[in-house]
Amino acid sequence: EATLDLAERRRIRSAIRELQRQELERDEETLASKRFRPERSSQRQDDKENWPQSQRLEEEQQAALAALSEQLEAITSVEELKKLLRAAGEYEERKLIRAAIRKLRAEEIEAATLAGNVQSSR
């Protein structure tokens, strides 16, 4: 701290760097041992308190998506689907609605193509 000898200062700085390097290596080894620790069972180790709640929420979401899917099959208007899309909040809901819109548009194109083929054959 109060030395005037430059060589001694270099040795002190060098020793400090070496200690810091060793500490970093120990930290990396600790992290590696935690990161690659083998799992205790074949199932994922979840937070045991939150697991039932998250499982229940996931089941509720799947049920809601199944109900929405049935509802979308009954809708035959792209405009109605667009309204639903704007009102939807969840990503999975929007995904289902966009798929229904694509399906309806493909059916419309197919119907128009068939109608055009029938008229051209007459």
C-alpha positions in Angstrom: 0.0 0.0 0.0 2.7 2.5 1.0 5.7 1.0 -0.8 7.8 3.1 -3.2 9.7 0.2 -4.7 8.3 -0.4 -8.3 9.4 -4.0 -8.4 7.6 -4.8 -5.2 4.5 -3.1 -6.5 4.6 -5.3 -9.6 5.0 -8.5 -7.5 2.0 -7.4 -5.3 -0.1 -6.7 -8.4 0.9 -10.0 -9.9 0.0 -11.8 -6.7 -3.4 -10.1 -6.6 -4.1 -11.0 -10.3 -3.1 -14.6 -9.5 -5.5 -14.8 -6.5 -8.3 -13.3 -8.6 -7.7 -15.8 -11.4 -7.8 -18.7 -8.9 -11.0 -17.4 -7.4 -12.6 -17.2 -10.9 -11.5 -20.7 -11.6 -13.1 -21.9 -8.4 -16.3 -20.1 -9.2 -16.4 -21.6 -12.7 -15.8 -25.1 -11.3 -18.6 -24.5 -8.8 -21.0 -23.3 -11.5 -20.1 -26.2 -13.8 -20.7 -28.8 -11.0 -24.2 -27.2 -10.4 -25.0 -26.8 -14.0 -24.3 -30.4 -15.0 -25.5 -32.1 -11.9 -27.3 -35.3 -12.8 -31.0 -35.3 -12.2 -32.3 -37.4 -9.4 -35.1 -38.9 -11.3 -36.2 -39.2 -14.9 -38.8 -36.5 -14.4 -37.9 -32.9 -14.3 -37.4 -31.5 -10.8 -40.0 -28.7 -10.5 -40.7 -26.5 -7.6 -42.8 -28.9 -5.6 -45.1 -26.1 -4.2 -45.9 -24.6 -7.6 -46.1 -27.7 -9.7 -49.8 -28.6 -9.0 -50.8 -25.1 -9.6 -48.9 -24.8 -12.9 -50.2 -28.2 -13.9 -53.8 -27.1 -13.2 -53.3 -23.9 -15.1 -51.9 -25.7 -18.1 -54.8 -28.1 -18.1 -57.3 -25.2 -18.0 -55.5 -23.5 -20.9 -55.6 -26.7 -23.0 -59.4 -27.1 -22.3 -60.0 -23.5 -23.2 -58.0 -23.9 -26.5 -60.0 -27.1 -27.3 -63.3 -25.2 -26.8 -62.0 -22.3 -28.9 -61.0 -24.7 -31.7 -64.5 -26.2 -31.8 -66.0 -22.7 -31.8 -63.7 -21.6 -34.7 -64.8 -24.6 -36.8 -68.4 -23.3 -36.6 -67.5 -19.8 -37.9 -67.6 -19.4 -41.7 -66.8 -15.7 -41.9 -63.3 -14.3 -42.2 -64.5 -11.0 -40.8 -65.8 -12.7 -37.6 -62.5 -14.5 -37.2 -60.6 -11.2 -37.6 -62.7 -9.7 -34.8 -61.9 -12.6 -32.6 -58.2 -12.3 -33.5 -58.2 -8.6 -32.5 -59.9 -9.5 -29.1 -57.6 -12.5 -28.4 -55.0 -12.0 -25.8 -53.0 -15.2 -25.6 -50.5 -16.3 -28.3 -52.0 -19.8 -28.6 -55.5 -18.4 -29.2 -54.2 -16.0 -31.9 -52.3 -18.9 -33.4 -55.5 -21.0 -33.6 -57.5 -18.1 -35.1 -54.9 -17.4 -37.7 -54.9 -21.0 -38.7 -58.7 -21.0 -39.0 -58.5 -17.8 -41.2 -56.0 -19.5 -43.5 -58.2 -22.6 -43.7 -61.2 -20.5 -44.7 -59.3 -18.5 -47.3 -57.9 -21.7 -48.8 -61.5 -23.1 -49.0 -62.7 -19.9 -50.6 -59.9 -20.1 -53.2 -60.6 -23.7 -53.9 -64.4 -23.0 -54.3 -63.6 -20.1 -56.6 -61.2 -22.3 -58.7 -63.8 -25.0 -59.0 -66.5 -22.5 -60.0 -64.1 -21.0 -62.6 -63.3 -24.5 -63.9 -67.1 -25.4 -64.2 -67.9 -22.1 -66.0 -65.0 -22.5 -68.4 -66.0 -26.0 -69.3 -69.5 -24.8 -70.2 
